[in-house]
Amino acid sequence: MKGAAVIALLVALAMIHFMAETASAVTCEDVNNALDPCLSYLTGGGTPSSGCCNGVRILISMAPTASDRQTACQCAKDAASRNSNLKEDAAAALPSKCGVQTNIPISPNTDCSSIS
């Protein structure tokens, strides 16, 4: 009887762990929402707004694993491909202008599978 209870507990813990990992996966909607305040900067250059930089920080915090960063990269790449007015130099400078470091690029030309 004790053995069955231990097994049931382990199965329950494994299910909770799996559900927590699944729930934390970044989505394109998350990426778009985080970067939406950056649209005017990404298409016009200049200085990113504080809302934009907060969005970049949120994006970084949403992507703690390599898999999350690759997903976020692909979402950013897809969004960049849809926006012909994107200034790639502004996109490349965004993290440094916000005072952060990240390897989630915003570019239609990125190989997201190489992101670690």
HELIX and SHEET records of a PDB file:
HELIX    1   1 LYS A    2  ALA A   23  1                                  22    
HELIX    2   2 CYS A   28  LEU A   35  1                                   8    
HELIX    3   3 ASP A   36  CYS A   38  5                                   3    
HELIX    4   4 LEU A   39  GLY A   44  1                                   6    
HELIX    5   5 SER A   50  MET A   62  1                                  13    
HELIX    6   6 ALA A   66  ARG A   82  1                                  17    
HELIX    7   7 GLU A   88  LYS A   97  1                                  10    
HELIX    8   8 CYS A  112  SER A  114  5                                   3    
END                                                                             
